[in-house]
Amino acid sequence: MTTLLENTPPVQEIIPQRFQRKRAKGWRKPDNTANVTHPGKYGNPFDWQIYGKAEAVRLHREWLHSAPEGQAILAAARRELIGKNLMCYCAPDGPCHADNLLAALRGES
């Protein structure tokens, strides 16, 4: 006997991704996307203008996993951001703290 689930094609897994937030007239945030820009709850507390982008992202990753405040943010992200795309002003091909959040939500370090 064949069940309904056996005849159903596999569901393609949707992997959350990072989008670049824009200020252009008419631009709209993609569906299922959360804003993680500074000065919001999930913004990077390390200013890229002081540390440089790569270093600010590295410090953010370290902070998420070691500082009590970062761990609290990570716990909240696991409740509120799981399965969502993330949006920041960083260029798509450059370093961004949103990638740290996405990696942590996927269970990567």
Secondary structure, DSSP 8 states (H G I E B T S, - for coil): ---TGGGS---------EEE----TT----TTEEE--TTSTTS-SS-HHHH-HHHHHHHHHHHHHHSHHHHHHHHHHHHHTTT-EEEESS-TTS--HHHHHHHHHTT--
